[in-house]
């Protein structure tokens, strides 16, 4: 019983690692999160610097500006808004850009992850071969001979690849 649970846990762990690897390798998630963090730091700095030293400002520390930056773009709502025109402009730009990046990253990652299997090269190769097979009746004898040579070479190559895979396992 313990081995069964341990094996299931190991299987879940392996699948999770594969998911994380696939998402980080084949989707824009990692780059977009990095860009989002950099822009959050930059815009928060801008709001902080624009509000610094203004009497009545509610964003008086960089930490408050960072918190405001997260609350602003995440649509969590914010009670304390910047009061200077420059900070409001910077904050407004951040709200739009941050929201688009945040939600766009989620949509792009999910779409890319689930569309990836349909974009595999082998599917394109098979589709091309199927299309060309439909055109066989239009080929000349010379073209048919060339096709036969090409197919023979392809078959030899496929057999070689199979042998390499069998030896590799």
N, C-alpha and C positions, 0 to 999 in steps of 0.2 A: 504494500500500500504506500509506504513512504517513497519507494523507488518510483512508483507511478506518478505521485505528486511532484517529485523532484524532476522527473523527465518532462512532465507537462510544463513546469516552471521554466526549465531549460529551453523547451520549444518556444514558449512565449517570449523568453528573453532573446532567443535567436531571431524570431520574427520581428521583434521590436527593433533590434539592432539593424536588421535588413531594411525596415521601414525608414529608420532615421538616416541610414546611408543613402537609400534611394532618394529621399526627400532632399537631403543636402547636396547630393550629386546631380540629380536630374531636374530639380525645380529651382526657381529663383528665390526660395525661402531664405537661405543663409545670407545671400547678398542683400536682399531687401531688408532683412532684420538689421543687418549691419548699417545699411544706409539710414534706416529709421532711427537707430540709436544715435548716429552721428548728427543727423538733423535735429533730433530732440535736444541734444547737448548744445548745438549751435543756436537754435531758436530760444532755448531757455536762457542762454547767456545773453542774447540780444534783449530779451524781455527784462532780465535782471539789470543789465546795464542801463536800459532806458528808464527803468523805475527807480534805480538807485539814487538816493538823495532827494527824491521828490516828497514833499510833505504830504501826508495822508495816504501814501502808497501802501498797499497791503502786501506787496511782494518786496520784501526787504533783504532777503538772503538768497543765495544761489540755490539752496535746498528748497525754499518756497517756490522759486522759479521752476525747478525741476518737477516738483509736485504739480504745479499749475500746468506745465507742459503735458504731463500724462493725463491729467483730468480734462484738459481742453480738447485734445485730439480723440480721446476715447469716448467722447460724448457723455461722460459721467456727469457733466454739469458742474459748474464752478460758481461758488458764491462770491469769491473775490476776483474781480477782474482788474486788469491793469488800468491806471488812470491817465497816463500820458499818451498822447497821440501816437508817438513812435512805438511805444510798447503795444498799443492796441493794434497797430498795423502789423507789427512783427507777430503778435499773437494770432491775429486773424489769418495771416498767411500760414502760420504753423498749423492752425486748426484744419484748414483746407488741405494742405500738403500732407500733414500727418495722417489725417483720416483716409485720404485717398491711398497713401502708401500702406497703411495698416490693413484696411479692408481689401485693397487691391492685392496685397501679398497673400492674404488668405485665399482669395478667389483664384489667383494665378497658380498658387501651389497645388490646390485641390484639382484644378483643371489639368494642369501639366501632369500631375501624378497619375490621374486616371486616364488621360489620353495617351500617355507614353506607350502602352502596349500596342496601340493602333499605329504608331509611327515607327515601328521596328523595321529595319531594312529588309528582313526576310520576307515580310508581307509584300513589300514593293517588288521584290525580285519575283516572287511567285505570281503576283498580278501581271507583271510584264511577260513572263513566260506563258501564262494562260492566254493573254491577248495575242501574243505572237503565234501560238498554236492555232488560234482561230483563223490566222492569215495563211496557213500552209498551202491552201489550194492556189494561191496567187504566185507562188514561188516558181522560179525556173529550175531546171535540172542542176545547173551549177550552184544555185543558191541552196537547193536541197542537199547537195553534196557537202557544201560548206557547213550547213546546219548539222548534218550528221557528224562531221569531224568535231564541231564545237560541242555537241551533246556527248560524244565519246570522251572528249577531254574533261567535260564536266563530271561525267560518271566516274572517271578515274580519280579526279580530284576529290569527289565526295567519298569514295571508298578510302582514300588516303586519310581524309579528315576523321572518318569513323575509326580507323585503325589507331590514329593518334589519341583519340578520346578514350578508346578502350584501354590502351597502354597507360594513359594518364590516371585512370581510376583504379 
